[in-house]
Amino acid sequence: MLLRSLLTVCSHSVCVKLGFPKKCLPVFSRWKARRVSPSLGCFFIPQLYNNLALMAESKPVCVQVGEKRGCPENKEDTPSKKPKVESDHDNGDGPHQDEKEEPEDEGNDGEEENGETFADMMKHGLTELDVGILKYVSDHEGFSGILKERYSDFVVHEISKHGKIVHLDDLSIPAEAEEVPEAEQQPAESDVLTEEQKKQLGELQLFKNKEGNVFIEVMDDTKEKRTLVHKAIKTLFAGLETKTEEKEGRKFIVAYHAAGKKALAAPRKHFWPKNRGCFCHFVLYKENKDTMDAINVLSKFLRLRPNMFSYMGTKDKRAITVQEIAVLKITAERLAHLNKCLMNLKLGNFCYKNHPLKLGELQGNHFTVVIRNISGTDEQVRQAMSSLKQTGFINYYGMQRFGTTAVPTQTVGRAILKNDWNEVVDLILKPRPGAEKEFLVRCREEWAKSQDPEAALKKLPNKRCVEGQLLRGLSMYGKKNIVTAFGLIPRNNRLMYIHSYQSVVWNTMVSRRIEAFGLKAVEGDLMLRGTTAHVLSAEEAETHTIHDIVMPLPGFDVIYPTHHVGKGYKELLSADGLDIDNMRHKVKDYSLAGAYRRIIIRPSEVSWEVIQYDDPRISLVHTDFEKMENKPAPVFKKEGKHRALRMEFSLPPSTYATMAIREVLKLDTSIKKQTQLNTTWFN
C-alpha cells in the first residue's frame, strides 16, 4: 500500500529513477485506475526516500502471487473457469465495488493522458469526520508511523468459540481412529428427520433424486417443529435450501437445490465411512489474500461450489491470517495434497466433525501489528499503549465500512430506507470523480448518456460487480421494477448499504455522547442485562463504568437513551427524511430491527515492544509457517537505523483493529487523509 500510494503520484519519474523497464508504466497506470483497498494502507511516511533508494539498488523481480496452476495428480481435474463467489464482508469493504480479478489489459485506455495523480483521485473520498469518527478517549500525544508497509506487518489469528487462539502447527493427516471423537455425536436437530428422509435428502444433495426436490410432511404443525426441520436440513445437507408449502390442507417442507445442478461440478461419489464426521475442519493460513479469494482457489482445485465451505468470519486481505474452515465430505488427504500446489496458502490441523462452522461463532481475533518508522519517544509509546490497555478505545465502525469512492455506501443505504429507488440506481450507476477502473468509467458514462442498461452492461468485461448485477436486473425486469432488479445483487451486499447507514448514525451519536458526558456512566445511559437493554437511574449510574454502556443502532426493536443525546437520534434521522418510529420497510429484507453496541472496547492480552532494525525488507513477525519451516525468528538490534512498534492484542468480533491503532497514533485513518499526508511529505 505504501509503494502503491507513492508510485502512482509520479509513476513515470519513479520508473526512470529506479531503473524499471518501460513495460512497468502500464502497471503503475493500472494502479491509478484500480480501486484502492479500504483497509488502512499506511500512516505518515518519514522514511520514504530511503525505501525508494533501497528499491533502486535491487533488480526488478517478477513475483508470482496466488496459486500455482499445475498441481501433480490433479492437473486434469482443475477447472478452467473461476467459480463465482458471493462474499460476506463482515468487516470488509462496501459492496459497490468489484472484488474480482480483472483482465490485466482492462482499464489502461486514456490513463496516461489523464495525468491525474493518486492524491487527486482520492481527494473525493471520505475522512473520519464524514462518518462521525471524532473523539479519542486518551490525552497522550500522538505520533506518526507506517502501518502495513509490508503485509506481514499485520498478522491475525482467529479466536475459536472455545476461546483458543487458532494456529497452524500440524500438517499431518489424522489417523482414522482419531477422526471422530466419541464425544462428538450427530447434532440434536438430526433427530427430527427419519432415516428414510435422511437417505432421500442425501440423494438430493448429490443430484441422484430425479424429481429435484424432497417433500417432508409436517405432522406436528407448529412453527417450532417446522423451524427444527428447516435447520436440520440446512445443517446436515449443505447446499440445500428449504421452503414451506401447503397442499390440500397439509403442510410440507420442500428441500431443493437453490443453485441448480450446474453448481456442483463433480458430485463426490467416493465412499465415506459412517463413523467419520461429515465435515473436515482445517486451519487455513493465508498471505495477502482475502478469505473469499482463498475459498475460491480451493473450490477450483477441489471442483466444489464455494458454499460447500463454511467459516466463522472473513479476514483482511493485506495481512497474514490464520482461521478455521470446514468443508463437507472432503478428506484430509485431498486437502493436504493441495499444499503442494498452492502459493500463499497452507492447510493443516485437520480433524473430522459432524457440524459446519457458522458466521459469528468466533470469540474474536488476536492481532500482531507492526508500525514501522515511528516518530514517538519510548515514553510516548508507553503512555499510548498503557492507555489502550487500561481504558481501551472508542468502538467506532472503521473506514472500511463506508467504501472509498465519491459515493459513500451510507448514502445508498439512506435512499433504500427512504424507498427512493430511482435515487438508489442513480447513486450506484452515475459517473463519479475519483479512483475507478476505466471500464467502470465507460459504463457510467454510457448509462448517463443513454439510460440503456443493456448498452451500459456491454461496457463491463466482468458482469459480477454490483454495477453489472444491477444493470442485468434492469435489463431483465425493466426500469419500472427496480426493487426486483436490485434483488439480483447478492443479499449480503444489499444489506451492507443499510448497515453502513446505521453505522454512520451510531458513530455520530457516540461522538456526541462522549462530547456531552465524557468517560463516565450517567443517568439515561443504556446497559445490557442479558440481551435486553436497561435505562440507568442516577443511583445505578454511580455503580457502573463507561465499559458497561451501550448505544443502539437505529431500528424498530431497540430503545434509546433517555438523556438529550438519545433524543438526538430522532433529529438526525428526521434530517435524513426518515421516521425513527417507523423503521419497518415495505421490503422485509430492508426492515431494521436495530442492535446494541458497546461504546468502549478494552482489548485483552495487550503487549508491546519498541524494536530497532536496519533492513526494511525483512519481516518483523515470526509466522506460523516460518515456525513450521524451522526458520529462525527475527533478531532485533539494540541500535538500528529504524524503530518500530510491535504490538499484540485481542479484540471481540465486529470491532476494528484500525480504530485501536487510531487511538494509539492519534491519526485520521482514512485513505484520503493518509494520501494527503504522504503526498505533502513527498512533494
Disulfide bonds with the S-S distance in Angstrom:
Cys71-Cys341 1.74
